[in-house]
């Protein structure tokens, strides 16, 4: 099956766009990882999700855009788009993401403080006897064999 040079060029430019879009997705996961101070396990989970989503996107791209023909210029275009994004826009997108997260934290902060105050008040007014009963019930299950 022959594909014209013009059609291959269009697919190549779409592959460049795909690489840039996947790089934005990677920056999204990187931003989450940096904001949550993720350890190795969470990082592995985020990377696995990114790889799975990238694989699905690449599969759909090859099937629907490239008519099911996996060509090397698709990989080269995706790599080029990704490199272009990381060299130009990645830092700006991360700065924007950190700015948005600061705004969201400022909006959520009063609700978080209110929730802490409410839980502290509830804990203060909770009778100490109920705390003792709860701890006794927890211990009772370990000493059930004594009654038998």
C-alpha positions as CSV (number, residue, x, y, z in Angstrom):
1,X,0.0,0.0,0.0
2,X,1.5,3.3,-1.1
3,X,1.3,6.5,0.8
4,X,2.0,9.8,-1.0
5,X,4.8,12.1,0.2
6,X,2.2,14.7,1.1
7,X,0.3,12.3,3.3
8,X,3.5,11.1,5.0
9,X,4.4,14.8,5.7
10,X,1.1,15.4,7.3
11,X,1.5,12.3,9.4
12,X,5.0,13.4,10.4
13,X,3.7,16.8,11.5
14,X,0.9,15.2,13.5
15,X,3.5,12.9,15.1
16,X,5.4,16.0,16.2
17,X,2.2,17.3,17.7
18,X,1.7,13.9,19.4
19,X,5.2,14.1,20.9
20,X,4.5,17.6,22.3
21,X,1.1,16.5,23.7
22,X,2.7,13.5,25.4
23,X,5.4,15.8,26.8
24,X,2.7,18.0,28.3
25,X,1.2,14.9,29.9
26,X,4.6,14.0,31.3
27,X,5.0,17.5,32.8
28,X,1.5,17.1,34.4
29,X,2.7,13.9,36.1
30,X,6.0,15.5,37.0
31,X,4.2,18.4,38.6
32,X,2.0,16.1,40.7
33,X,5.2,14.2,41.7
34,X,6.9,17.4,42.7
35,X,3.9,18.8,44.6
36,X,3.2,15.6,46.5
37,X,6.9,14.9,47.1
38,X,6.4,11.4,45.9
39,X,8.7,8.6,47.0
40,X,9.9,5.8,44.7
41,X,6.7,3.7,44.8
42,X,4.4,6.7,43.9
43,X,6.9,7.7,41.2
44,X,6.8,4.2,39.8
45,X,3.0,4.3,39.7
46,X,2.9,7.7,38.0
47,X,5.5,6.6,35.5
48,X,3.6,3.4,34.8
49,X,0.4,5.4,34.2
50,X,2.2,7.8,31.9
51,X,3.7,4.9,29.9
52,X,0.4,3.2,29.6
53,X,-1.4,6.3,28.4
54,X,1.5,7.0,26.0
55,X,1.3,3.5,24.6
56,X,-2.5,3.8,24.1
57,X,-2.1,7.3,22.4
58,X,0.6,5.9,20.1
59,X,-1.5,2.9,19.2
60,X,-4.5,5.0,18.3
61,X,-2.3,7.4,16.4
62,X,-0.8,4.6,14.3
63,X,-4.2,2.9,13.7
64,X,-6.2,6.0,12.9
65,X,-3.8,8.6,11.6
66,X,-1.2,6.5,9.9
67,X,-3.7,3.9,8.6
68,X,-2.2,1.2,10.7
69,X,1.3,1.5,9.3
70,X,4.0,2.0,11.9
71,X,6.8,3.9,10.2
72,X,10.1,5.1,11.6
73,X,9.3,8.7,10.8
74,X,6.4,8.6,13.3
75,X,8.8,7.8,16.1
76,X,11.3,10.4,14.8
77,X,8.4,13.0,14.7
78,X,7.2,12.2,18.2
79,X,10.8,12.4,19.5
80,X,11.3,15.7,17.7
81,X,8.0,17.1,19.1
82,X,8.9,16.0,22.6
83,X,12.4,17.5,22.4
84,X,11.1,20.7,21.0
85,X,8.5,21.0,23.8
86,X,11.1,20.3,26.5
87,X,13.6,22.8,25.1
88,X,11.0,25.6,24.8
89,X,7.8,25.4,26.8
90,X,8.4,22.9,29.6
91,X,9.7,25.4,32.1
92,X,6.9,27.8,31.5
93,X,4.3,25.1,31.9
94,X,5.8,23.9,35.2
95,X,6.0,27.5,36.5
96,X,2.3,28.0,35.5
97,X,1.4,24.7,37.3
98,X,3.2,25.7,40.5
99,X,1.4,29.1,40.3
100,X,-2.0,27.4,39.9
101,X,-1.2,25.1,42.8
102,X,-0.4,28.1,45.1
103,X,-3.7,29.7,44.2
104,X,-5.6,26.5,44.8
105,X,-3.8,26.0,48.2
106,X,-4.7,29.6,49.2
107,X,-8.4,28.9,48.3
108,X,-8.4,25.6,50.2
109,X,-6.4,26.7,53.2
110,X,-9.3,28.4,55.1
111,X,-11.5,25.3,54.7
112,X,-8.6,23.2,55.9
113,X,-8.2,25.4,59.0
114,X,-11.9,25.3,59.7
115,X,-11.9,21.5,59.4
116,X,-9.0,21.3,61.9
117,X,-10.9,23.6,64.3
118,X,-14.1,21.6,64.1
119,X,-12.3,18.3,64.7
120,X,-10.3,19.8,67.6
121,X,-13.6,21.1,69.2
122,X,-15.3,17.7,68.8
123,X,-12.3,15.9,70.3
124,X,-12.2,18.4,73.3
125,X,-15.9,17.8,74.0
126,X,-15.7,14.1,73.6
127,X,-15.9,12.5,77.1
128,X,-12.8,10.8,78.2
129,X,-14.9,7.9,79.3
130,X,-15.8,7.1,75.7
131,X,-12.1,7.0,74.8
132,X,-11.5,4.6,77.7
133,X,-14.4,2.4,76.5
134,X,-13.1,2.3,73.0
135,X,-9.6,1.3,74.1
136,X,-11.2,-1.4,76.4
137,X,-13.2,-2.8,73.5
138,X,-10.0,-3.0,71.5
139,X,-8.2,-4.9,74.2
140,X,-11.2,-7.2,75.0
141,X,-10.8,-9.0,71.8
142,X,-7.3,-10.2,72.8
143,X,-8.6,-11.6,76.1
144,X,-11.7,-13.5,74.9
145,X,-10.0,-16.8,75.6
146,X,-10.0,-16.1,79.4
147,X,-13.8,-16.5,79.7
148,X,-13.9,-19.9,78.1
